[in-house]
Amino acid sequence: MAAWYQTKESAICFLNPNLLGPRNVWNHLLWLIEVPRGSGQPELISQKLLEFGQGLGYDSFRDSAGNIIIKKPATPFKEKIPHICLHAHYDIVAVKDIGVQIDLKKDPLIPRIVPSKEDPNRMLLMATGTSLGADCGIGLAMILAILEDRTLEHGPIDALFTRDEETTMAGVNEMEQGEIKAKYIISTDFFTECGLGIGSQGSMEMQVEIPVKKIELKQVSLVGVQISGLNGGHSGQDVTNNRCNAIKLLGRAVYQALSIAVLKDQVCIQSINGGEAMNAIPRSCKGIFVVPILKAKQFEEVLIQVRDIMRNELQVKEQNFQLDIILDQKDLNEQIIAYNPHSTIQILKAINILPYGVLQMSSEYKDVVELSSNIGMIELQAPTEISKPGSESNNEEILCKINVLPRSLKESELDWMLIDIQSQMHLIGGHINHEYTRRHKAWTPQTQGELVKKAKDCIREANKGAKAKEVVMCGTTEMPQLLIKIPDSQGISIGCRVDNLHSPQEMVYIDTAEPAYEALVRLLSRL
């Protein structure tokens, strides 16, 4: 085993009796938590995984797409069994709460164990003020534990750890077809207790852009409006949990206040920024608005009225909702540059009309979302000085950029969403920048087959007779691409319960890890 892993067992793992079940799984998860591995920074974590496999003496390599592949030989008398691909992605969505002093690109995350609010007898593993990286860290840890354990019975295993699943899916998209030859694909990128993943939505990443124009203003005040304290979460998994979107709430609050105060032609936006990842529900969003001095107090008062209305609406589902208003009166002669009232209204209209949340439930699969959409990020930086007439920079187009992520079980509905959103943007002078549009395939649900049947049996046995729940995932996975890149294969997903993915409230239900790992080990022995 590689030297970096031999040093010590994590103190939280060694000392805490609440970490039930397979100790080697927890130990692997806890060292993974210490490695910064947000999407787009694969170097350190991929090197550690490579060294891990090499340290065990297995054939281990990094492919041309940046994926790590570790090949564990079959146990005696299992050599002729078809190859099994165990899959997880090694990147995470790294986010933090406002005010948390941590560099997510350099610093380790800080794990903690807390009781569940729903059931104090159930313990949760969380990070402190940040996402935990259990997506897909806990699944990755299970595979590492299987690679490490030489007492298990199984056929030849190809462990595949993919790069940048949370953003571009570059690892699976760029891997060579036939690089791995396996009959069975078992992905651990799955987070339902006593569940079996059999399908998932496709998705389409898109960037909406609204052109804006600068304006010079005097005798004004700056009014900062910030939404914060929302639950956030995974834009697929949490879409049915009525999570509010901070970008949508800010758009509503400001537009409603402007309408009540009759100030639509007098208020200018200077900047707006919100969200941390396209596939995460935004927890915070901040906008700076420029208001005539004589109207600033009125604007603030109306915003307070709107805040009280929203707070009453959200008191159950978003208990920590905050709408903060900061008034900054400028010197009468100070020149302020912002974006004109027309641009301001177009941005607010875009926020309000872009689709968010569940759009359609499936008629084929009970309680499954067929079509949904997320508004993940918005960005408009404060303008610099206005250029003199005739200068080159005066012709520069300035854009407010909004990232949208529709998901669907059906490719045809994604085709329509592209047309629908493009039509909406044309109404307000915006457009979709197709340079940033990416499609990810849906995984057509598979309810039959040898792998599904054996997996259901193993999950039931590991969960004391509880029937396995077949799950069509409200999210996009790498499985459909894996099934293309590994021809003539069949796939499923297995994992333990993780809630609030892609947020600082991310939590692993500790007591679900043991049955998930046991089901996986049982399944390997029966293939």
Protein Blocks (a to p, Z undefined) as FASTA:
>chain_A
ZZklmmpccfklmmmmklgcjfklmmmmmmmmmpccbehiamlmmmmmmmmmmmnopacd
ddfkopacddddddehilmpccddddddfbdcddddehiacdfklpccdddddddfklmm
bccdddehiaehlacmlmmmmmmmmmmmmkbccddddddddehklmnommmmmpcehkac
cfbdcdfbbcbehiacfbdcddddddddddddddddehiaddddddehilbiafklmmmn
opacfklmmmmmmmmmmmmnopmlmcccfbdcedjbfkbccfbdcddddddfklmmmmmm
mmmmmmmmmmmmmmmmmmmbccddddddddfklccddddfklmmmmmmmmmmpcgdjfbd
cfkbghiafbdcddfbdcdddddddddehiaklmpccddddddddddfbfklmmmmmmmm
mmmmmmnopacdfklgccdddddddfbdjklmmmmmmmmmmnnopacddddddbddfklm
mmmmmghiacdddddddehihiakbccdfklmmmmmmmmmmmmmmZZ
